[in-house]
Amino acid sequence: MADPGAALEIWGVTKRFGSFTAVDDLDLTIPRGEFFALLGPSGCGKTTTLRMVAGLEKPTAGLLSIEGRDVTGVPPHRRPVNTVFQSYALFPHLTIAENVAFGLRRKREKEIDTRVAEALELVELGGMAQRRPSQLSGGQQQRVALARAIVNRPAVLLLDEPLGALDLKLRRQMQLELKRIQTEVGITFVHVTHDQEEAMTMADGVAVMNKGRIEQMGAPEHLYELPRTAFVANFLGQSNLVRGNVVEVRSDGAVGVDVGGNRVLVRADRARDTEGAVLVGVRPEKITMLVDGQESSPGQNVLGPGVVTDVSFTGVSTQYQVDVPGVGVFGVFAQNLVGAATVALGATVRLAWSARFTFGVDGDEDVREGTVDVDCEP
C-alpha cells in the first residue's frame, strides 16, 4: 500500500544488465520534503537506481511510485522529476535566463519570466541573467543547472554526483548551499554520492548501498554512531574493528567479549549478536590514550599496552596508529586542544573508551570490508 507521506517509493526493484545484477530487490521509501542521499562506492547501484526513478532505465522487476502514482512504465518526460548531473549540460549559445527558462517554454508555462527570476535569486545569480555559461565559474554553472531543474517545480529532484567537478573548497561551500536551497523550496531531493562527508553534511536520511542492496538506512548520525555491518562502519568514516568472542551476557544488559585476552563490554542494544564470534568496533575519535600514571575512568573499556607507530598532524586533530600486541593496530584521533601532538612516536600507551561507544557486528564479516573503494562491476 502506498504511503501518503512518501515522495518516492520503490518496491522490490531489480535491474539486471545481462548476467550482472546492478540493483537487487531494492525497497526504499523517501518522505516528502526530505534531503535523502544514496551513498556508496562506485558501481554499487546507486546511479542505476536514480536512473530508474528518472525513467532513463527500465527495472527488470519491481515497481516505482512518485507521490502515490505508479510511474514504473511512464516515460521520462511525463514523470514529475528533474535531474541535475555532474556535467552542467547548459546551452552555450543561450543566456543564463534562457537556459533556466528552456523547459518552461517547451511546456508553454505561464509567468515564465517571474519564475526564472525567482529561481535565479534562489541560487544567488539574480544579477547574471543575461550572461552566457562561458562567462561563469564552474560553481556558478552548477547553480544555473540547479535553477533550471527547480524552476519546473518537480515532485522529486534527482542529483547525480552534482558537485563532483568542483574543487574541494567550492564543493564544501556548495554542500551548504544545496541544503539551504532544499530547505527553502521544500522539494524532495534525492542525492547520489560516493562522498561520505557530502552525505553527512547535507542529508536528512542516508541509504548506504553495497553490491546493489541497502546495507543500512537512517539518519546520518545514527548510521555513524551505530553501524550494523562492517561495510557501513568502514565506509562511513573510519572504524577500529577487531575480532572477539562473546564470553558473558550480564544482568545489566552488557555483553562481555574476549578480545585478545582482554574483556571488552558492549551494550546488548549495540551488539548484532550476543553469542559466538563478533567484530567489536569503536570510532577513532572516541578513544583516549593513557600514558604512565593515567588511569581509566569507571565504565571504560581498556586495551593495551600498545606502541604508537605513527603520528600524523592534520590541523584540527592528530591521528595516531597504536599497535596493540595480540589485538591489532588501532587508529586514534585526538583533537589538538593545545596545538600539537601530545604523545610521541614510540610511546607505550593503553587505549580507553566508554563502553557506550562500542558496537558489535557479525563476526563472520571481513574486518576490512568497506575500507577501500569496493568496486562492483559497473
C-alpha positions, 0 to 999 in steps of 0.5 A, a space after each residue: 500500500 502506498 504511503 501518503 507521506 512518501 515522495 518516492 517509493 520503490 518496491 522490490 526493484 531489480 535491474 539486471 544488465 545481462 548476467 550482472 545484477 546492478 540493483 537487487 530487490 531494492 525497497 526504499 521509501 523517501 518522505 516528502 520534503 526530505 534531503 535523502 542521499 544514496 551513498 556508496 562506492 562506485 558501481 554499487 547501484 546507486 546511479 542505476 537506481 536514480 536512473 530508474 526513478 528518472 525513467 532513463 532505465 527500465 527495472 527488470 522487476 519491481 515497481 516505482 511510485 512518485 507521490 502515490 502514482 505508479 510511474 514504473 512504465 511512464 516515460 521520462 518526460 511525463 514523470 514529475 522529476 528533474 535531474 541535475 548531473 555532474 556535467 552542467 549540460 547548459 546551452 552555450 549559445 543561450 543566456 543564463 535566463 534562457 537556459 533556466 527558462 528552456 523547459 518552461 517554454 517547451 511546456 508553454 508555462 505561464 509567468 515564465 519570466 517571474 519564475 526564472 527570476 525567482 529561481 535565479 535569486 534562489 541560487 544567488 545569480 539574480 544579477 547574471 541573467 543575461 550572461 552566457 555559461 562561458 562567462 561563469 565559474 564552474 560553481 556558478 554553472 552548477 547553480 544555473 543547472 540547479 535553477 533550471 531543474 527547480 524552476 519546473 517545480 518537480 515532485 522529486 529532484 534527482 542529483 547525480 554526483 552534482 558537485 563532483 567537478 568542483 574543487 574541494 573548497 567550492 564543493 564544501 561551500 556548495 554542500 551548504 548551499 544545496 541544503 539551504 536551497 532544499 530547505 527553502 523550496 521544500 522539494 524532495 531531493 534525492 542525492 547520489 554520492 560516493 562522498 561520505 562527508 557530502 552525505 553527512 553534511 547535507 542529508 536528512 536520511 542516508 541509504 548506504 548501498 553495497 553490491 546493489 542492496 541497502 546495507 543500512 538506512 537512517 539518519 546520518 548520525 545514527 548510521 555513524 554512531 551505530 553501524 550494523 555491518 562492517 561495510 557501513 562502519 568502514 565506509 562511513 568514516 573510519 572504524 577500529 574493528 577487531 575480532 572477539 568472542 562473546 564470553 558473558 551476557 550480564 544482568 545489566 544488559 552488557 555483553 562481555 567479549 574476549 578480545 585478545 585476552 582482554 574483556 571488552 563490554 558492549 551494550 546488548 542494544 549495540 551488539 548484532 549478536 550476543 553469542 559466538 564470534 563478533 567484530 567489536 568496533 569503536 570510532 577513532 575519535 572516541 578513544 583516549 590514550 593513557 600514558 604512565 600514571 593515567 588511569 581509566 575512568 569507571 565504565 571504560 573499556 581498556 586495551 593495551 599496552 600498545 606502541 604508537 607507530 605513527 603520528 600524523 598532524 592534520 590541523 584540527 586533530 592528530 591521528 595516531 596508529 597504536 599497535 596493540 600486541 595480540 589485538 591489532 593496530 588501532 587508529 586514534 584521533 585526538 583533537 589538538 586542544 593545545 596545538 600539537 601532538 601530545 604523545 610521541 612516536 614510540 610511546 607505550 600507551 593503553 587505549 580507553 573508551 566508554 563502553 557506550 561507544 562500542 558496537 558489535 557486528 557479525 563476526 563472520 564479516 571481513 574486518 576490512 570490508 568497506 575500507 577501500 573503494 569496493 568496486 562492483 562491476 559497473 
